Amino acid sequence: MISGTSHDGIDVAVVDFELVGSVLEGRVGHTASTPYPDELRARLIAALPPAPTTLAEVCELDTLIGQSFAQAAAQAIAQGGPVDLIVSHGQTVYHWVEGTHALGTLQIGQPAWIAERTGAPVLSDVRIRDITAGGHGAPLVSVLDGLLLGGHEGGAGALNLGGISNMTVVRDGSLHAYDIGPANALIDAVVTSRGLNPRGFDEGGRIAASGRVDERLLAELLDEPYYRLPAPKSTGKELFHLGYLDAAVARSGSAADDAGLVTTLTELTVRTVAADVRAAGVGTLVVSGGGCRNPVIMDGLLAAVTGVRVAPSDEFGAPSDDKEAIAFALIGWLSAHGLPGTAPGGTGATGPRVLGTLTPGTGPLVLPAPLAEPPRSLTLALVPAR
């Protein structure tokens, strides 16, 4: 279970894993996306950096988001069948990065509410252990990418276009991953603040298709120092928020209207992602996340990375809207079996780490026998929910 940097709701995937030799087979059953109640989403947005907030508000949001996750988990179990373990990423509200170093991260959504509601044990707080080992705690989806794409000839890239874009590059047994920059974060901020779509995003890329790129503003945005930092690196809405955009508009002297802002920000996503894809030199790019539903982003990307095969993650058994939820289910399976949920090349940590904090369910906490070796590859297949 995860609510990503678009903070619009909770994505859930029920996955049944079985280790067959050195191959981990994952059968993806029930998947769902549950929107946050409007009032809760508004409170969450109002509390996010750079806005000031109080510990009282953090406590209340931790409870309310935990209860929303508990409700989503109960619905998933009712529709998808019983589960052995629930993995809750929760909601990231702050990711503390200075330069190329991550120093802390905070996800809220109290897991005890999930355990109490469902009776199942809950693995949560999955990012911080990697950060204590010198990593960024992101992008954690890279562990799934490495297992899923490791055997791909010529190397492959896995691109996620959520609020923030991130990419995993897998080639010849090596892996590296990092956050590229904003994918939908700034676009969503404009759409929400200007009331352009009550759903809070540029649905079908229609707004971007109606405007014109402001080249002066685009040049100002592309001058962001983050893009020039070496990988591994991570970022979030602590940097890329509405105030950040307003400052860039003022510096550039832009007079772009609302549609022009959305068009320019969409082009920013295309330019930054395409530059990194070209630099990676991969033959195949596997795309997931909400941004892959935006034809303006995808058409721009296809035009900018000619010669690269671009395919949705659906072709590899991971529905593009559910891939991150599947990745956290995988991390839960790995942690339960005493196996690391990170690849050092994916986060920059000094070594792999077993991730997460466990909250017991109704009965005693019983884990499977630890495994001596991790799986070497992963296959995913969609199956009807039980």
Buried (B, 14 or more C-beta within 10 A) or exposed (E): BBBBBBBBBBBBBBBBBEBEEEEBBBBBBBBBBBEBEEEBBEBBBEBBBEEEBEEEBBEBBBBBBBBBBBBBBBBBBEBBEEBBBBBBBBBBBBBBBEEBBBEEBBBBBBBBBBBBBBBBBBBBBBBBBBBEBBBBBBBBBBBBBBBBBBEBEEBBBBBBBBBBBBBBBBBEEEBBBBBBBBBBBBBBBBBBBBEBBEEBBBEEBBBBBBBEBBEBBBEBBBEBEBBEBEBBBBBBBBBBBBEBBEEBBEEBEBEBBBBBBBBBBBBBBBBBBBBBBBEBEBBBBBBBBBBBBBBBBBEBBBEBBEEBEBEBBBEBBBBBBBBBBBBBBBBBBBBBBBBBBBBBBBBBBEEBBBBBEBBBBEEEEEEEEEEEEBBEBBBBEBEEBE
